[in-house]
Amino acid sequence: MVWRRGIRGPAAMAAATATIAAALALTACGTGDGNGGGGKGGSEDREKLYERVLKDPHPSPADVIEAAGAPAAVARAGDGSLLLTYEANPVEDDEGPAASAWRLFSPSGRTVADGARHRDAESTGPRFAGVRDGFVRVPPGEGDSAGGWLLDTRGKRHKVTTSAAALGTRPGDVLLSESEPTLLYRPSTRTVAPVARVPRDAHRLAVDEKGTAWSLDQPLSDGQDRVVRQNAGRTRGSAPLPSPYTGGAVTARGGTVAVSLVRGGGVRGLLVTDDDGAHWRTVTGGGVPWKRLTRGPQSFVLEALSDGRLLVGEEGGRAWLADDGTNRRFHPLKTPSPPDSFTTLTARGTTLYGIADTTTATYALAEGEGLWTSRDAGRTWKRHAPR
């Protein structure tokens, strides 16, 4: 792995200058009109860069990032620092050499540190979760030998302890993996561990700021799906999903807990509570055309903002944001690039982050490719332009 702090070299300055120039070519809000594709010569140059990056056993972060074009994911720390991860995968085949990179930005947009590594397309690229004082690398998947660690907001790495002993959730815990297995991170001890006493048939899990774990229990028998509430590893209550729905995604933040309701292979509404599960209500309208959501439950986006508003939609499709914390009415989001290229939409605090990218590995760029942010509920968007 190549890892650097305090980037100051000519290559990094050139990459930053190119990124800023591309960003200035787009409007600061509204629809981006693009850095997509370009002429034939540009596509040929990108193809050569791409192939060189994939074959390089020690690729530089700047080269991987330029080849990737857009980040694959974004994480945010407590002070507003961002960590972006990038993936360059084979275009012609699902197998072969690949490369991954990450880059850490300060709240002002200054590059603090970055890293890159060569890998196989079959292996998993690095994933990070934002925590109060930095970013935790999610423990590796199959084919990835690197362990977990914490990258602080200054770009310094710290050891993280991985424990086989399950922990009951408490305030401050951060969920790293919601299924297979469920893993949480405890900042006070810098420990990653499984979540204690998750129901045997639980398929989804969310942990809120109070340290309450909300899991979707889907029994293999004919019993109805249930939402189970736990604190410190002890079950505090549960509620059945309304018939004839089954459950999908789960989110919990800002006093709101929501579960997507699935019927006939599609998401058809939400089950929502804002009083710790004392009362639940079903949302099957509210301005969201549920029957027109056709991409399936696996592509459904469900996130809660820190003020309790819900964000719903589909990956590579349209999205809606609740008007307020009651989550009774939703309005459609306008995105700075076409919905089918706005492949990732997420919320951190009350800020929306969207990534414009192609849906498959390609040498060409999508319209308005890159990371966009909105701090006013999607009314305006700003292209992420590193310093």
N, C-alpha and C positions, 0 to 999 in steps of 0.2 A: 504494500500500500504506500502511495505517495501522500505525505501529510505535511502541510505547511501552515505556519501562523504568520499574521501580519504581512500579507502579500504586498510586495512593493516592486517586484521585478518588471522588466519591460514587457514580457509576455502577458502578465496579468493586467498591466496598464493598457495594453493594446486590446485585450479582450473586453475590459471595462469600457474603453472608448467606443468599441464597436457596438456593445450592448446599449450604451446611452444614445448613440446615433440612431440605432434602430428604434429605440423608444421614442425619440423626438420626432420620428417620422409618423408617429401615430398621434391621434388626439388624446388628450389627458382623460377624457370621459366620453361616454357614448360609444359608438361603434368604432373599433380599430379598423383602418383600411390598409393595413398591412405590410407585413414582411413575408408574406407567403409566396414561396415558390421562386418567383423571379424568372429570368430567361433561361434558355437552355444551358448557356455557359455557367450560370450560377448553380444549376442542378448538377452539372458535371463536376464542378469544384467541390460541392458538398459530398458527392459520391466518393471522390478520391479521399477527402478528409475522413469520411465515415469508415471506409475500408482500412485506412491507415490506423485509425484509433482502435478498431476491433482487433487488429493484428499486433498492436503494440503490447508487449508483456508488462510494460510499466507506463501506462498512458498518463499524461498530465491532466489535472482537473480542468484546466482551461480548454483543452482539446475535446475532452469528453462532453463538457457542457456545450461547446459550440456545435458538436455533432448532434447532440440530443435536441437542441433547439429550445425545448421547454422542460421545466422540471416535472418529475413524475409525482412529487408530493411536497407538501409544505408543512412545517411544524413551527410553533411559536412558543418562546419562553415567556416567563412572567414579566420581563422588562420590555417585551416587544421585539426582541431579537428573533430573526427568522433563520431557519435551517432548511435549505432546499436540497432535494436529492434528485439525481438525474440518471437516466438509463439509456444506453446505446445498445440495442439488440440487433441481431442479424435481420436484414431486410428480405433476403431471398429465401431464408429457411428458418425453421424454429430451432435449429441446432447450430452449434458452432461457437466461436469466440464472441464475447460481449464485454462491456465495460460499464462501471458504475462510478458516480462521483457525488460528492456533497459539498456545499458551500455555505458558510455561516456569515450572516450579515448583522451588523449592529442595528439598533432602532433607527439610526439616521441613514441606513443603507450602505454603510462602509463595509467592505469585505474584511472579515476578521481572520478566517482560516478556511482551508478547504482540503479535500483529499480525494483520491481516486484509486481504483484497482481494476485489474484485468480479471475476468471470470468467464465461466461457461454460461451459455444462454439457459441451460437447465438449472443453474443455481439461482439462489435468491439474492437480490440486491439489498443493500442496507436499508433498514427502516428505523425511523426515530419518532419518539413521542416528546412533545414539549412539556417541561415541568417548570417549577418556579425559578430554579437557578440554572437552567440549561436544557439539555436534550439527552434523553436516555435512548441508547441504541437497543432496539427490541431484540431479544435473543434470537439467534439465527435459525433459519429454516434448513431443510435438507440440502446438502451440498455446500454449505457455508460454514467454515470452521471458526470464524471470528466470534468471540464472545461478546457479552454485554458490557457497555461502559457508558459513562456520563461525559458529555462534552459541555463544559460550562460556557458562559456567554463571552468569555475572553479567549476561547479557543483552546483551553487546556483540558486534557482528558483525565478522568478519575476512575478508579476501580469501582465496579459495582459487584456486590455479592449476589450470586444466584443460589437460592435456597430451595431444597426439595420439600421443606416443611411448609404447609399451607398457612396462610395468614387470614384472619378475619378482618374485613375492611374497617377502616376508621378514617376520620377527616384528614384530608391531605393526600390520601392514596390516589394514585393515577393508574387507570386501567391501560395496560399495554396491548393485551390480546383478549378479545372477547369470546373466543372459542378455540378449542383444540390446540393447546389447553388454554384455560383462562389464566392470565398472568397479570399481576399488579406490581407497581413500583412504590416503595415506601421511602420518601425523601429523607426522613429523619435518620435512617440507618443505611441508606443507599442499597436497598435490598430488592431483588426481583424474586417473586415467589408465586405459587399458585394461589387461587382464591379459595378459602376454606369453606367447606360444606355447601358447595354449589349443588343444587338439585341434580340428581343423576341424569335426568332427561332435559337438562337446560341446554339450549342451543344458542342463546344470545345473552349478553350481560352488559350492563352499564353501571357505572359507579358515579354518584353525584358528589357535590362539595361537602356534604355532611358525612360522607363515608358510608352511605347506604348503597347496598348492591341490589340492583333490580334485574332479575333474570326471567327469561321466557322459558317456562317449563312445557315441553311438548311430549307428553307420554306416548309410548309406543302402542298402548291400548286405545280403545275408542274414547277415552276420557277427553274432555275439553282442554285446550291449551290454557295455561294460567300465568299470571305475572306474580312472581314471588319476591317479597321484600325482606332483606336481611341486614342486620347490623352486627358487627364484631363476630361474624360466623354463625349468628343465631337467627332463625326465621322469625320475623315479626308479623307476618301476615301475607295473604295472597288474594288474588281476585281472578275469576274466570273471564276469558274473553267472550264477548257476546256471540251466540250461535247465529249463523253458521260459519263464522270466520275462524281462520287459524292465524297465528302470529308470524311476524316477519322481523323487521328491524326494531331495536330498542334504543332510546336515548333518554338521558336524565341530566338536566342542567338548569340552573336558575329557578329552582322550585317547580319545574315542569318535568313530568315523566310521560313519555308517549311510546306506544307500540303500533306498528303498522298492521292493518287488518287485511288479510289475504283471502280471496275467494276466486275460484275458477282460474287460478294461475296468475292473477293480477292483484295489485294493491287497490283496495276499494274504500279506504278510510283510515281513521286513527282511533285509538283508545287513549284518552288523556286524563291525567290527574294533576292538580296543582296544590293538593293538601296531603301529601305523603300517603296517598292511596286510600284515604278515608272515603272519597267519592270519585267515581270514574264516569266519564261521559264519552259517547261515540260521536265522532265527526265524520260524516259521509258527504258533506257539501262544503260550505264555507268559501266558495269561489274556486275550488280545485276541481277540474273535470276528471274525476277519478276514473271513469270508464274509458277515458282516452289515454290512460297510462298503459302502454302496450309492451314495454321493454322487460317486464317481469319483476318479481320481488327482489332478485339478486342485483338489479340495477337501480333499485329505489334508494333515493337519498333522504335521510331523516336525521336532522341534527337540531339540538336546542342551543340557542344563544344564551349568554350569561344573564340576560334579562328575562329569560323564560319563553321568548318567542320561538316558534318552530319554523325550520326551513325544510321544505319537502320538494321532491322533484325526481328526475331520472338522470342518470349518467348519460351525457351526450344528448340531453333533451331539455325540455322546459322545466322551470323551477318556480316555486311560489314561497313567499315569506308572510308570516302572520302579521296582521296590522298591529297587534299589541300582545301582551302576555296572557290574555284570555284565550288566544288561539281559536277564536270562533270565526274569524274572517281572514282570508288570505288574498294577497295581490300578486300578480305575475311579476317576475324579475326580468328586467331588460339586461341582456348581457352584451359585453363589448365585442363579441364575435358571434357568428352563427351558432345556435344551440348545439348543432351536431358536432362542432369542433370545440365547444366549451366542455371538455371531457371530465373535469373535476370541479366540484363546488363544495366548499366546506366553510365552517364558521369557527372562529376563535375569539372568545369574548363576544363583542358585538360587531366585529369586523368580518366581512365576507371575503373569502379568497377563492378565485377561480383560475383554472389553468386552461388556456387554449392550446390544443395540440391535435395531431392526427390520431385516429383511433387505432392504427396499426403502424409498425415500424416502416418508415419511408424516408427517402432522401429529400423529399420536398417538405416545405413548411406549411402549416395551416395559416389561415388568415388571422392576423393579430396574435401569432404564436407567442406564448410566454405566460408569466404570472400577472394577474390583475387583482386589485384590492378595492373594496368599497366600504366606506365607513358611514354611509347614509342610506342603508337598506336597499342598495342597488340602484339608487337614482343616478349616481355618477360612479365611474370606475377609473382607476389610475393604474397605468402600467408600471410594474416594478422595474425601476431603473437603478441598478447598483452604482454606487460612487466608485 
